[in-house]
Amino acid sequence: MKHLIFFIYVVSVVFLASPLFAVDYGAVFNGQFTMQGNDETETSGSITLAPWLAMPLGDGDFYLSAGVHADYSDTLIFVPELFRLELSLHLLDSLSLRAGRIPWQDTSHFTAKGNFDGIDLIFDMGTIRFGAAVLYTGLLYKETAEINTSPGDPKDYNIEFDWAEFADSYFAPRRVVTSLYGEFPGWPYERGHVYAGLLAQFDLSDAEEKYHSQYLLLRHSLVYKTVDFVIAGAVQLENTEYEGLRTAYALSAEAGIQGPGTLSDRFSLGLRWASGDGPHMAAFFPLIREAQGTVLKPHFSGIMVIRANYQALLFPTFSAQLGGRYLLRTDSSTFSDPDLTDDSYLLGAEIDGSLLWIPFSDLSVSLAGGIFLPQTGGAMNSDAPVRWTISLGTIFSF
């Protein structure tokens, strides 16, 4: 960590002292405290300090953000992380390039998203945009990257970070990701917006049988007056030695409506479905491990979620959200939990809510929580306890 702090200090001094660069700089402080439990209560917390600097470079921009997490669960650990290192260049009027550690997400918005190391080339024709990306995951911090572990990978990614075993406890699963994608506004009608993409992930793990997969991704959005609608889908191809060529599928849809009057509010209904393992299809396997619930947190594989949500801006600086979801399995093997005892696919209902206060543009305070009710489904133990979680967070930038 001393080397990381020294590097940030040297870079900051060099750029700030140079008259050739107009440097903007600051830092972001993020604190999160969480309590969760059923029969017993567990507490955890995290504090992140992320200094950053940004500066123009002719026909481009440079952005650097690096810092440290102080995470507490059973023990207190300090973890360094390079959050973002991005060089953006305008090569031509219609051609731009991003390189370094960059934020990126695929066309579907549920297969790959987060920070990645690599390049993203964008060709903007005005009405149509095309892009190509080549990305790598093996240098990211595993806890924030949330990269899915490939089947058969012998490495244990659940072990806690340890400075003495840095290489074995820090890095995310190794993947190379390639993608070609396009954006087509005004299609197939004036208010429509279509996104299409191809994505391939190549497994560089130590698994005896590598898990490579390819995806066809589509998303369509529509906004008409107070109504908005988004639907996205994915078709995955996987080819393994034992199973041969198999397909998997995923679907996400959401419809929302803005409320009338002066209160800025929105009500939405949504559905997410990912195929499970079966005789005619495989379990959908996204690149990322994205939790599909607030309390019960299955990943988007072999899972279906039906959700209703209401959010409102009650005051200029204060907003609230209340939602409910019902979780189901789409197979009997992909999702595992200590309380699962039945072949029923009904996991149960979950209720969640949050409050957000932003008194100033550079300060926010949030309170969020939820409860999961296992007795509203048939897959859990008959005496499975109610699960709950509550978290308090703050973000301060300066």
Summary of the structure (lengths in Angstrom):
residues: 398
radius of gyration: 22.4
end to end distance: 22.1
largest distance: 69.6
contacts: 1234
relative contact order: 0.10
helix: 8%
strand: 59%
